[in-house]
Amino acid sequence: MLGFLTLILVCQLAGEFITGALALPIPGPVLGMVFLFVILMLLGRVPAQLDQTANGLLRSMSLLFVPAGTGVILHFQLLGQALLPLGLALVVSTLATIAVTGLLMQWLGAGSADG
């Protein structure tokens, strides 16, 4: 289990290092997940212990949101002052996401009907 936890963290560290060194606009952990995905594709399977380790991390995921929630409470007054632009950004980005997802699904569905 410790070896696979180390693998997960090394992938994240590599992602952080590369995005920092190359000033990429991608979060380091996302690039780390890509590295882990490539490793798993090369292996051709997910080792059982890696599955157990990842599930253990997922069960504890809610603890990782405590600092973010604390930050929201600490800056509640600042968020209240920017309520209109934040609310507008949330509504516009949600609608844009729904539209792009719908168009993409429509495009993918049309592509599969041709083949």
C-alpha positions, -999 to 999 in steps of 0.1 A, spaced: 0 0 0 28 24 9 45 18 -25 13 27 -44 7 57 -23 42 68 -31 35 62 -68 5 84 -67 24 112 -49 54 109 -72 31 113 -102 16 144 -86 50 157 -78 62 151 -113 31 170 -126 37 199 -103 74 201 -112 67 200 -150 39 225 -149 60 248 -127 92 244 -148 75 249 -181 48 274 -169 20 252 -183 -16 264 -178 -25 230 -164 -27 222 -127 2 199 -116 -21 172 -101 -40 169 -134 -8 163 -153 1 138 -125 -31 120 -132 -22 118 -168 11 103 -159 -5 77 -137 -30 69 -164 -2 63 -189 16 41 -164 -16 21 -160 -21 19 -197 14 5 -201 7 -20 -174 -25 -30 -190 -43 -34 -156 -49 -17 -123 -30 -36 -95 -53 -46 -66 -32 -28 -40 -33 4 -61 -71 0 -63 -73 -4 -25 -50 26 -19 -70 48 -43 -103 38 -27 -89 46 7 -80 81 -4 -114 85 -20 -131 76 13 -111 103 30 -117 129 3 -142 149 23 -115 158 48 -96 175 19 -125 200 15 -123 213 51 -95 238 44 -115 252 14 -146 255 35 -126 273 62 -113 297 36 -148 305 24 -159 313 59 -128 334 66 -135 355 35 -173 355 37 -175 393 38 -153 396 7 -174 370 -11 -205 389 -1 -191 421 -16 -185 403 -49 -218 384 -48 -232 398 -81 -201 391 -103 -195 357 -87 -231 347 -91 -232 359 -127 -199 340 -135 -214 309 -120 -246 311 -140 -228 319 -173 -202 292 -168 -228 266 -159 -249 275 -190 -218 274 -212 -209 240 -198 -243 226 -204 -244 240 -240 -209 227 -249 -217 193 -234 -250 191 -253 -233 201 -286 -205 177 -280 -229 148 -272 -249 157 -303 -217 157 -325 -205 124 -310 -239 108 -315 -240 119 -351 -205 106 -357 -214 72 -343 -246 70 -364 -225 74 -396 -201 45 -387 
